Amino acid sequence: MNDRFLRACRRESVDRTPLWIMRQAGRYLPEYRELRARVDFLTLCRTPELAVEASLMPIRRFDLDAAIVFSDILLPLESLGCELSFDPSPRIARPLRSSEEIAALRPRPVAEVVPYVGDAVALLRRELSGRVPVIGFSGAPFTLAAYLTEGHGHDGFPAIRALRAADPAALGTLLDTLSVMVTEHLELQIAAGAQAVQIFDSWAGILSPADFAAFALPAVRRAIRGLRRYHVPVIYFAPAAGHVLELAATTGADVLGVCWRTPLDAARRLTGGRVALQGNLDPAALLAPPARVRERALAVLDEAGDEPGHIMNLGHGILPGTPVASVEALVAAVAERERRTA
């Protein structure tokens, strides 16, 4: 098996830097757009055969070092009785705004509510036959709480900030519930064959360092602590959160995703080499001509240096309008750069 990605997660030497791309199975691929023309998003997520087909599309096209299962971070919220829709952005029918609503939650086992996620991971692992590792994923407790309280995506997520100000104990209760749910969701995927998992804390960057330390950090620590017995690498990614990077290095994750706003050499200094780093090409860089993509990719590799423990990726998800030729240029640039420490 190509184990570059797993070795880099463990900060072991590799022959070249491994590469995968957040949202690598998505709208920039014409074959994905054809698939979505036939089925809606939730049907795609809930049908393992279709989710695996989407997951395999980028692996067939590009020489990537990992496959991530096609899914969505909000799906396990159905275990809390939430009604989800996508039109096309996610919406939660009844947002949680009070301590009474939070206290009334009666979680069901995640594996009973979203078994199709585990089924998709197992099928993807079989289809790959060891070609590359499989990554499972989940939202982080704070990011899931942001959606739960707001009901949809919203700049700054004022509802969760209001809850934090008015009733921090209620927010703490919600985050405790979500920590358990996140652990269960990732355990489901690990049991099905995921060889690494990523936790997306997409909205942790809206927090001050003090609020991150008080709310987001303890919640994600609890979730990761529940996974330690599986000895599977855990990646934690909080975009636009360079101001809490040192704190993020204490989550217990093996790898920190770094967005393009924070240079990788600075991230390595801030984290003291205690964790591997993932990233961090600006997704907009892939909108440039292939020659410029190559330059930008090599610059990121130079910035990362030759110390073990770097996984090449974008600093956020790939943009829908990205040309396939630009992804090809990125893959070629990474492939040509052998590690001098191998």
C-alpha positions, 0 to 999 in steps of 0.5 A, a space after each residue: 500500500 502507498 503509506 506516505 500519508 500515514 507515515 507523514 501523519 506519524 512524522 516519519 520519513 517519506 520519499 516525497 511529501 504526500 498529497 490529498 485535497 480537501 473536497 477532492 471529490 466535488 464540483 470541479 470534476 465534470 464526472 461529479 457534476 454529472 452524478 449530481 445531475 442525477 441525484 440530490 446531495 442527501 441521496 448521494 450521501 446516504 447511498 454508499 455505492 454512490 458516495 463511494 463512486 464520488 470518493 473514487 473519482 479523484 483517485 482515478 484521475 490523479 496520483 493522490 496519496 489518500 481517499 476521503 469518504 464522501 459525506 457531510 459533517 452535519 449528517 450525524 446531527 440527525 442522531 439528536 433528532 435534527 431535521 436536515 435539508 440542503 437547498 443547496 446550503 445546509 439548513 436545520 429545521 429547528 435551531 437550538 436557542 435555549 437551555 431547555 431545548 438543549 437539556 431536552 436532547 435525547 441522543 440516539 446511537 450514531 451508528 443506528 442513525 447514519 449506518 450508511 456512513 460506515 457502509 460507505 467507508 467499508 465499501 471504499 476500503 474494499 474498492 481501493 484494495 490497499 491502493 491508498 489509505 481511507 480518511 474518515 471525518 467529522 465536524 468538531 463539537 464547536 462547529 456543529 454547535 454553531 450550525 445547531 444554534 444558528 440553523 444555517 451558515 451565517 457570517 460570524 454565527 451570532 447565535 452561538 456567540 449570544 448563547 456563550 454570552 447569555 448562558 455559557 453553562 448551556 453551551 457547555 452542556 451542548 458541547 459535552 453532548 456533541 463531543 460524545 457524538 463526534 467520538 461515536 461518528 469517528 468510531 463508526 468510520 474507524 471500525 469500518 476501515 478508516 485509517 485516519 480521521 479528520 476533524 473539521 472545526 470550520 468556525 472555531 476561528 470566530 472565537 477569541 483565544 480565551 473562548 477557544 480555550 474555554 469552549 472549543 478546545 475542551 470539547 475537541 480534546 474529549 472527542 479525540 481522547 475517546 479515539 486514542 485506543 484505536 491508534 489511528 492518526 487524527 487531523 484537526 483543522 480549524 481554518 482562519 484560526 492562526 491566532 489559536 494555533 498554539 492552543 490547537 496543538 494541545 488538542 491531542 491531534 497528531 496533525 494540524 491542518 493549516 490554512 493559507 493565512 499562516 505560513 507553514 514555517 511559522 506554524 512549525 515554530 508555534 507548535 514546536 514540532 510537536 505535531 505534523 502539519 497539513 496544508 497550505 496552498 491557497 485554493 484560489 492559487 489553483 485558478 491560475 495557469 498551470 505554470 503558476 500553480 507549479 510555482 506556488 506549490 513548490 513555494 509551499 513545499 519549500 516553506 514546509 522544509 525537509 523535516 518529517 511531518 508535512 502533508 501537502 493539501 490546500 488551506 481549505 476546500 478546493 473551489 468549484 471553478 478549479 480547472 482540472 489542469 490546475 490540479 494536474 499541475 499541483 500533483 505533478 509539482 508535488 511528485 517531482 519534489 523528492 524529500 532530501 531526508 528520505 
